[in-house]
Amino acid sequence: MDLSKKFLYINTATDSTVDEARIYPASALKAIYETDATNIALALQNNIAADCDVFVITITSGEARTFMKDLVNAINYGTEAFLNVGDNYTNDSISGAVDFGTDISVTEAA
């Protein structure tokens, strides 16, 4: 596994604009944590700022472990270099646990 060759894609846009899409090297993933029964937060190092961008992704209630496992397995064992963590516009993700009934949100690094 070479984290410099895997990239995490997240798009918070809900229409055809792509100006909200972001991609991070997998090595930028600093933490994944459950904020409540239906939300997961991903902290991704922002190299422009000294802090992390934090994305909140809604999941099916009680499926935090499934989401985390899907993401970690895709990073460590998947053959794809481009990993779609969540895309609001296409409602697509590497994990079936994502619930696109609520949009993915981001708090950018300061």
ABEGO torsion letter per residue (X at the ends): XBAAABBBBBBABABABAAABBBBBAAABABBBBABAABBBBBBBBAABABBBBBBBBBBBGAAAAAAAAAAAAAAABABABBBABBAAAGBBABAABBAABBBBBBBBX
